[in-house]
Amino acid sequence: MITSAGIVLAAVFAALGVLPLVTLGQLGLIVGVGVIVDTLVVRTVIVPAVFGLVGDRIWWPGTPRRADRTAASAPPALVDAETRD
């Protein structure tokens, strides 16, 4: 969803490139290229790689506990069944 929104945003900025005003055309193309690079390179490659390398330390100020994350992500019936075993 984020990637497709970035592509649409880049297309909107790149559409300014066809305007007869040179300054707006240049600005639109530069921002469009920047948004497409951010969308395709940074958000789809670099951010997941950093999360994989850093691991749980990525959530630095807070220290999420495993039990809290399990309880938050699983339905209550499953959490109760796991704790009864």
N, C-alpha and C positions, 0 to 999 in steps of 0.2 A: 504494500500500500504506500509506504513512504517513497519507494523508488518510483512508482508511477506518478505520484504527486510531484516529485522532483523533476521528472521528465516533462510533465505538463507545464510546470513553472518555467523551466528552461525554454520551452517552446514559446511561451508568452513573451519572455524577455527577448528571445531571438526574433520574434515578429517585429520588434521595434527596429530591427536592422533594415527593414524595407521602407522605412519612412524617409522622406526626402531631406529631413534635417540630419546633417552629418553627425552632430554631437550625440543626438539621441540614438542614431543608428549604431555608432561605435559603442556607446554605453550599453545598449541592449545586447549587442553581440558579445561583449566582454562579460557581462553579468550572466548571460545565458550559458556561455562556455564554463564559467565558474560554477554555476549551479549544477550543470551536467557532470562535471568532474567530481564535485562534492557528492552527488547522488550515486554515481557509478563506482567511484574509487573509494572514497572515504567511508561512506555508510555501508557499503556491501563488502568491503575487503578489510580496511584498516581497523574499524571499530570492533568487528568480531574477532580479529586477530589479537587485538589488545586485551579483550575480555578473556580469550583463551590463554594468553601468556600470564596475565596478572592473577587470574582465578578469583577466589572469593575476596581477595584484598581489594578488588575494584569497588567494593561497597564500603570503603575505608572508614568514614566517620561512624557509621553504625556497624555493629557486629551481629549479623543475622544468625540466629541459632537454627540448627537443623530441625528441631522439633517444631518451631514456629513456622518454618517454610513448608514442612510436610502438612501440618494442620491447615495452613492457609490454602494450599493447593489441592487438597483432597476433600471430597465430600465428607460430611460428618459421619455418615454410616461407615465409611471405610476407615476413618481414623479410630472409631470406637472398636471396630473389629480387629484392627491391628494392636490396639492396646490391651484387648482381652486375651490375646494369645500369649 
